[in-house]
Amino acid sequence: MVLRRLFVQRVAVTCALSLLVLGVPRVAAAQYRFNTRVGRVTNGLYLRSATAIRVNPLGLFSEFRLGYRHRIFDRPGNPLLLRNTYWAAAASLTASPGMVRSGVAVEVAPLAVLTLSAVFERVQWLGTFNFVQSFASANEPFSDAAIRERARVDPASVEAAGGWLVNLNAVLQAKVGDIAVRNSTRGIWNSLSLRDQRPVFYDSFQDVLAPNNGWVFSDDFDLIYQDSELGLNIGARLSAVVPLYATASWGADGVPFAGQGADNAPTVRLGPLVSYTFRERRHSFFNAPTVFVLAQWWLTHRYRTGGCDECTPQGLPMIVLGFAFRGDS
């Protein structure tokens, strides 16, 4: 209930700021006209690429998307809410040393403050770097040490499993002056061919035991100061991840372990983010090269807030370093 209330409050704040944007059209129009970093969505091919390395937990990921995009409302005199609206379809590819995902994506921005997308992908875990591991119960330990020890004692526990993934995403965003807010909510459905039809597996992307043939929901809320002329963004991100377990996910007894974290959820992180964009221009397939860093401390997590022998100290944050760019025809 607390998580649901926080989410509703975030959405309310974002919508209120959207109304403020509508209430100051002259200032926003001036920014749109004279800010060379604010471009117009183009019809035609587009691409996005991002590569990141992460610690606590360790990970290396690269995402790429190439497709076609088309403007919905193409009138310079349209109100701000109808500018840069579009629909798009693309091929997607995500790779890491432990897995590969590929599929198709559709995206629509019916309003300047709202973007909706859906991705359907084939997933193949490679059986490397101790992934993927499945479990008979969500009660079982999945700390970094437990994952390593399990793979050492029983190499067969590391599975080269394949399957399917559905990713539904909604982004609500607004900007007033140099302050921007953005809320991204994501629902991820996994279906893998796990041995013995086990009900959960360790999802290294979300750092949770994820239900197989079930949903994991995540939410990222950003509050950012943007210096558009310098290409500098400084802000903070609050993140939460919630796996939705069915009764069978808890094993034969169907009862979660007692005490804190009985649902392995939610995991919550908070910390600063900084990004710098070197340049931005239209009609370039290597546009807006950006470096970014994110450091988030774990507020809740079964194994990353201290308190047990195999737990990571809470003072150690999750750190992400990355590089991204985009392009259009």
N, C-alpha and C positions, 0 to 999 in steps of 0.2 A: 504494500500500500504506500509505503514511504517513497519507493522508487517511482510508482505511478504518479504520485502527487508531484514529485520533482519534475517528471517529464511534462506534465500538464503545465506547470509553472514556466518551464522553458519555452514551450510552444506559445503561451500567452505573452511572454516578454517579446518573443520574435515577432508575433503578429502586431503588437503595439508599436514596435519600432517600424514595421512596414507602414503602418498608418501615418507615422511621423514623416516618413519619406514622401508619402503622397501629399502631406500638408506643406511641404517646402519645395514645390516644383521648380521655382526659379533657381535656388541654390543647386539643386540636383542637376538641372538642365545645364547650368554653367559648368559643373564638373564634367558632365558627359561630353560637352562640346570642346573644352579646352584641355582635358586630361588625355594626353596622348597614349596612356596605357590602357584606356578603356576602349575596346574595339567593338566592332559590330559583327555579330554572328554571320558567317558567310554560308552560301549554298555550295555544296560540293564535298569533296573528300576532306576528312579531318583525322587526326591521330592524337593519342595521348600516351605518354610513357612515364613510368615512375619506377625507380629502383631504390631499395632501402635495406640497410643492415640494422639489426636490433640486438640488444643484450637485455637479459633478465625479463623474458626468456630469450635465448639465442635464436636468431633467424636471419635469413637473407632471402629477399623476395624481389621479383621484377614483374611488373604488369605492363601490358601493351594492348592498345585498342586502335583499330583502323576501320573506318566506315564512312558512311555518307550522312550529311546533315543538311536540313532544309529549314529555312525560316518559316514561321507560321504567320506572324503579322509583320508586314514589310512596309511600314509607313513611318517616315521620320517624325510626323506630327503626332504619333500615338502617345498616350500617357505612359509614364515610366513603367507601370506594371506590365505593359504589353511590349516593351522593348526587349530585344534579344531573346524572344521566344522561339522555340524550334522543336523539331522532332529529329531523331537520328536512329540509325541502325548500324551495327558494327560487328566485326569479328573480334573476339577477345582471347588473350593468351596470358596466363600467369604461370611463372616457373620459379622454383627454388631448388636447392640441392636435394630436397626430399620428395618433391612431387611436381606434377605438371597438370594444369587445367587449361582447357580450350573450349570455346563455344561461341555463342552469339549473344548480343546485347541490344536492347531497345531502350531508348531514352526520349523523354518528352519534357519540355519546360513550358507549360501552358501560361505561366506568369513569370515575371522577372525574379520573383522571390521564391519560386518553387520549382524543383526538378525531381522528376520521378523516373526510375529506371528499373529494369529487370534483366538479369543475366542467367542464362541456362548453359551449364558447362559439363563436359565430361572430365572426371578427375581420375588421375592415376598416381598413387603413391608408389615410390620406387624401391622401398625397402632399405633405404639408406639413412644414415644419421639417426638410427634407433626409431624411425617412424615408418609406418603408422602402427600404434599399439592399441589393441582393443581390450576391453575389460568386461568381466561377467557382471559387475556391479559398479554403480557410481560411488559406492563406499570405498572402493580400493584406492590406495595412494597413487598420486600422479605427479609428485614433486620431481624436479630435475634429477635428483639422486635416485629416486625410485625408478624413473624411466631408464636411466643408465644401468642400474643393477639388474633390472628385469631383463634387459637385452643381453647382459653378460651371462646371467644364469641360464636363460632360456632363449637362445637365438631365434627359435621359431616364433617367439612372441612378436617379432618385428615382421609385419605383413606387407607385401606388395599388393595392396588392395586397390581395386578400382570401383568406380561408381559415378554418381551424378550429384550435381549441386545446383540449387536455385538460390539466387541472391536478389532480394527485393530491397530497394533503397529509396528513401525520400529525404530531400535536402530542403530545408526552409532557411532563408537567409535574408538579411536586410542590412542597410548601411545608412548611418546618419553622420555626415561630415567625414571624419577620419576613423570613426568607430564602426566596426562591423560585427554582427553576430551571425552565427550559423549553427544549425542543429541538423545532424545527419542521423537518421534512424535506419537500421538495417535488420532484415530478417533473413537468416541463412538456413536452408534446409539441406541436409546431407543424407545420402543413401549410398552406403558402401557395402561391398561383398565381403563382410568380415567373417572370420572363421567361427564355426559353431553358432552363427547368427547372434553374436554378442550384441548387447543393447547400447553400449557406449564406446567411444574411442577418444584418445587424446588429440584434440585439435590444436596444433601448434600455432595456428594463426591467431585464434582467440584465447589461447592459453587456458582452456577449460576442458573438462570431460564433456564431450558433445553427445547428445542422444543420436543414435543411428536411426534413420527414418524419422527424424524429428527436427525441431527448430531451435536455433540459437539467435537471440535478439541482442543487438548492441546499439548504443547511443553515444554520439560524440557531440558535446556542446562547446563551441569556440567563442571566445570574446577577444577581438583583435583590434589593435591600432594599426592602421594602414597608412604609410607614407607612399602614396602611389607614384610620385615623381621619382623617388629614390628606389622604388621597388622593394621596400622593406616592410615586413609584417612582424609585429611583436604582440604576443597575447598569451592566453592560457586555454587549456583544454581539460574538460571534465568528461571522463569516459566510464561507461558501465556496460557489462556483458552479463546476459541472463540466459542460461540454457534452460529449456522447458522439458523437464523429465517426465516420462510416463511412469506409472507404478512399476512396470517391469524393469525399468532402468536400475532399480535398487537391488536387483538380484532375486533369489528365490524367496526371501522373506518379505520383500516389498517394503521394507522399512528403512528410511535413511538413518545414517549414524547420528547419534545425539550430540548436542552441543553446537557451538558456533560453526557456521558454514554447513549446516545440515543439508542444504540444497546445493552446495558447491556454488552458490550464487546469492546475490550478484557479486561480481568482482568490480571494484571501483578504483579508478586512478585519477590523479589530478597533478597538473604541472604545466610549466611554460613551454611555448613553442615559438620558434623564430624562423623566418624564411627570407631569402633575398633573391629577387629576380634580376638577372643581369641586363636584359633588354626585352622589349616587347614590340612587335610590329605585325601587321597583317600580311596574309598571303605568303607565308613561309612555312616549310615543313620542319624547320627547327626553330621554334618560336618560344619565347619566354623561358629560357633555361633557368631553373630555380634550384637552389640548395636549401635544405631545411633540416632543422634539428628539433626533436621533441623529447622532453624529459618529464616523466610522470611517476610520482610516488604512489605506491599501492596503499590504498586506504582499507580495502577489504580484499582478501584472497586467502584461500586455505593454506597456501604454502609460501606466500611472499610477504608476510607481515610479521615474521618472527614467531616465537612461541613454541617451537618444536625443534628437535635435533636436526631434521632434514629441511627446515624452513630457511628461506633467504631472509636476511635481516631487512626490516622495513625501511631502514635508512638508505638502502640501495634502490634507486629508481629504475624503471624501464627507460632505456635511451634508444632513440631511433635517429639515424643519420641517413639522409637520402638526397636524391637528385631526380628532378622531373622536368619534362618539357612537353609542349604540345605543338600542333601545326594545323594549318588549313590551306586549301587550294586557292 
